[in-house]
Amino acid sequence: MSSPSPSVLRRLHRLDRSLSGFHNQLSNVLYGEEYHQCVPNLQADELAWLVDYLDKVRHRATLSRPPAYAGVGSR
């Protein structure tokens, strides 16, 4: 799959998975405002790229939920 076109997805593509701070960088992108604005507008190929990317990096990063989301979905 070719690299993505929206700038936030290009930022993800450029992250160095071998760095010890990778999961922090990934979290910063995924919890950023630009990412949240971009995702609803992704085209099919961009969305496929994102899902594939996240599937590949999921073992490298354990994302904790930010405090604002701590109560969402819990009863």
N, C-alpha and C positions, 0 to 999 in steps of 0.2 A: 504494500500500500504506500502511496506517495505521502510526503509530509503534508500536514493540514494547512489550510489557508487563513482562517481567523487567527489574529495575533496571539490570543490566549492559548490556542492549541499549538502554535509554533513555539511558545514559551515552554509548554510541556515537552514538546519534541526535543528541545535543546537541553533539557535537564540531564545532568550527568548521573546516571544511576549508580556509578561506582563510588561516588563521594559519600562520606559518612553523614553529611547533612542533607542527603537527597530527600528523606521523608519530610523534613522541615520545609524544604523548597516546594515539594509537591503539595503539602498542606497549604502553604501560602497561596499557591495558584488556585487550588480547588475551593478554598474558602474566600477567595477574593471577589470583589464586586464585578470585575470585568468578566470572570468566568460565569457567574450567575446570570449576567446579562446576555452572554453569548450562547449558552446552552440551548435555550428555547428556540433559537434561530438557526441551529445547525442543519445543514443539508444531510441527506442520507449517507453520502460517502464520508462526510466529516464526522457524523455520529458513529459510523462504523469504525473509523479510525480511533475515536476517543474510547469506545468500548474495548477495542483490541489493545490499546495502550494501557488502559487501567487494568485489564486482565493480566497483562505482562508484568506490571509493576506491583500488583497487590501483595505479593509475598515480600517485597522490599519495604513496604510502608504499612504501618498500622496507624490508621488515622483515628484520633480520638475526636469525639464530638465536641464542638466548641460549647461553652457554657450556655449560650442562647438556645441551643438545641437539646439541652440535657433533659428537659421534660417532655419534649415532643414524642408522641407515640407511646408514652408510658401511662399507666393508669394507677 
